[in-house]
Amino acid sequence: MNIPEDQYKEIESMIKSDESVVGIDAKKTHIIIIHMLGRILERLDSLEERIDQLED
């Protein structure tokens, strides 16, 4: 997966944790992932709704 360097750095700065042994805040990382998945589902629902309207 190729992620542009600026986006990589932005994500890295959001989840970085100096207190963690692995270097990231796992809770924050999971919250971000779950939030983004929720946004994807909302957009998918919206697209499906629009498709259904076009088919009617």
C-alpha positions in Angstrom: 0.0 0.0 0.0 1.4 3.3 -1.0 0.5 6.1 1.4 1.7 9.7 0.5 4.4 10.8 2.9 2.4 13.8 4.3 -0.6 11.5 5.0 1.6 8.9 6.6 3.2 11.5 8.9 -0.3 12.9 9.8 -1.6 9.5 10.8 1.7 8.7 12.6 1.4 11.9 14.7 -2.2 11.1 15.6 -1.5 7.6 17.0 2.1 8.0 18.3 2.6 7.4 22.0 6.0 7.6 23.8 4.5 5.8 26.8 3.6 2.7 24.8 6.1 -0.2 24.3 5.1 -0.5 20.6 5.1 3.3 20.1 1.4 3.8 19.4 -1.7 4.4 21.4 -3.7 1.3 20.7 -7.0 2.7 22.1 -6.7 5.9 20.1 -5.8 3.9 17.0 -8.9 1.6 17.4 -11.1 4.6 18.0 -9.9 6.2 14.8 -10.4 3.0 12.8 -13.9 2.5 14.2 -14.8 6.1 13.5 -13.6 5.9 9.9 -15.4 2.6 9.3 -18.6 4.3 10.6 -18.1 7.1 8.1 -17.6 4.6 5.3 -20.8 2.8 6.3 -22.7 6.1 6.3 -21.4 7.0 2.8 -22.2 3.5 1.5 -25.7 3.7 2.9 -26.2 7.1 1.2 -24.9 5.7 -2.1 -27.2 2.7 -1.9 -30.1 5.0 -1.1 -29.4 7.1 -4.2 -29.1 4.0 -6.4 -32.4 2.7 -5.1 -34.0 6.1 -6.0 -32.6 6.0 -9.5 -34.0 2.4 -10.0 -37.5 3.5 -9.0 
